[in-house]
Amino acid sequence: MKIKKGDKLPDAQVFILDKDPKEVSIKQIVGDDKVILFGLPGAFTPTCSAKHLPGFIKATNELKEKNIKKVICISINDPFVMDAWGKVHNTNNKVLMVGDSKGDFTKNIGAELNLSNKGLGIRSSRYTMLVEKGEIVKISEEEV
């Protein structure tokens, strides 16, 4: 991953599903709040569905006690898939599901993985970052 603690969060256009897909800046979503942003290889993939997303959903109250304003899940999937995955896991008002459909944000932070050998194409590594006022306070990436 090319970004590190102390760096400013790079910007990119991503998608959320309102009534229709809505393209929005990741910096607009994050704002100046204290947020957790975590990236995953893909919606509905076994480990992401069994452990990672549910873990953040369960930790929501604890994170709010630490003044985390938003928990954002981002993956190289389209916003319809991210929304459906969120509904399956009942993320309502706990985790914002964001589709990095073009992979621009993932590439900007250096988290892209080529998982073509598994039929997934270019995806994101698993990472978690704490962002406050647009600056990366802490970042952790899964070793592959």
C-alpha positions in Angstrom: 0.0 0.0 0.0 1.5 3.3 -1.0 -0.3 5.5 1.5 0.8 5.7 5.2 0.0 7.2 8.5 0.1 11.0 8.3 -0.8 11.2 4.6 -3.9 13.0 3.4 -6.7 10.7 2.1 -6.5 10.8 -1.7 -9.7 11.6 -3.5 -11.6 9.6 -6.1 -15.2 9.3 -7.3 -17.0 6.3 -5.9 -20.7 5.2 -5.9 -23.4 4.8 -3.3 -26.9 3.7 -4.0 -29.6 6.2 -3.2 -32.7 5.6 -5.2 -30.3 5.4 -8.2 -26.5 5.0 -8.2 -25.0 8.3 -7.1 -21.4 9.2 -7.9 -19.7 11.0 -5.0 -16.3 12.0 -3.9 -14.7 9.8 -1.2 -13.5 13.0 0.5 -17.1 14.3 0.5 -18.3 11.1 2.2 -15.5 11.2 4.8 -15.6 15.0 5.4 -13.8 16.2 8.4 -15.2 13.5 10.6 -13.4 10.8 12.5 -14.2 7.7 10.4 -13.2 4.1 9.9 -12.8 3.2 6.3 -12.2 -0.5 5.5 -11.6 -2.1 2.1 -12.3 -5.7 1.1 -11.8 -7.9 -2.0 -15.4 -8.3 -2.7 -19.0 -8.4 -1.7 -20.4 -11.8 -1.0 -17.0 -13.4 -0.9 -16.6 -16.0 1.8 -14.2 -14.5 4.3 -15.5 -10.9 3.8 -19.1 -12.1 4.4 -18.3 -14.4 7.3 -15.8 -12.3 9.3 -14.9 -8.8 8.1 -18.2 -7.0 7.4 -20.0 -8.7 10.4 -17.1 -7.8 12.7 -17.5 -4.1 11.9 -21.3 -4.3 12.2 -20.9 -5.8 15.7 -18.3 -3.2 16.7 -20.5 -0.2 15.7 -21.6 0.8 19.2 -18.0 0.5 20.6 -16.7 2.6 17.7 -19.3 5.3 18.3 -18.2 5.4 21.9 -14.7 6.3 20.6 -16.2 9.2 18.6 -16.1 7.4 15.2 -18.8 9.2 13.2 -19.0 6.8 10.2 -17.9 3.3 9.3 -17.4 3.0 5.6 -17.0 -0.3 3.7 -15.5 0.0 0.2 -15.0 -2.6 -2.4 -14.5 -2.8 -6.2 -18.1 -3.7 -6.8 -21.0 -1.8 -8.3 -23.3 0.1 -5.9 -26.2 -2.3 -6.5 -24.1 -5.3 -5.3 -22.8 -3.3 -2.3 -26.3 -2.3 -1.4 -27.6 -5.9 -1.7 -24.7 -7.2 0.4 -25.4 -4.5 3.1 -29.1 -5.5 3.2 -28.2 -9.2 3.6 -26.0 -8.2 6.6 -28.5 -5.6 7.9 -26.0 -2.7 7.9 -28.7 0.0 8.2 -27.2 3.1 9.7 -24.2 1.1 10.9 -21.9 0.8 7.9 -22.1 2.8 4.7 -21.6 0.5 1.7 -19.6 2.2 -1.1 -18.8 0.8 -4.5 -15.4 1.7 -6.0 -16.7 0.5 -9.3 -13.9 1.8 -11.4 -11.2 1.0 -8.8 -9.9 4.5 -8.8 -9.8 4.9 -5.0 -8.3 1.5 -4.5 -5.6 2.3 -7.1 -5.0 5.8 -5.6 -4.1 4.3 -2.2 -2.1 1.4 -3.7 -4.4 -1.4 -2.4 -5.1 -3.1 -5.7 -4.7 -6.9 -6.0 -4.8 -8.9 -9.2 -7.1 -11.8 -8.3 -7.7 -12.9 -11.8 -6.4 -16.4 -11.0 -9.4 -16.8 -8.7 -11.8 -15.3 -11.3 -12.2 -12.0 -9.5 -10.0 -9.6 -11.6 -8.6 -6.5 -10.0 -9.8 -6.1 -6.4 -8.8 -4.5 -3.2 -6.6 -5.9 -0.5 -8.1 -6.1 3.0 -7.3 -2.9 5.0 -8.6 -0.7 7.7 -7.8 2.9 8.2 -8.7 5.5 10.8 -9.2 8.9 9.1 -9.6 12.2 11.0 -10.0 15.6 9.3 -8.9 14.0 6.0 -5.7 12.6 7.4 -4.8 9.0 7.9 -4.2 8.5 11.6 -3.8 4.7 11.5 -3.7 2.1 8.7 -3.5 -1.6 8.7 -3.3 -3.9 5.7 -3.7 -7.7 5.7 -0.5 -9.5 4.8 -1.0 -11.6 1.7 
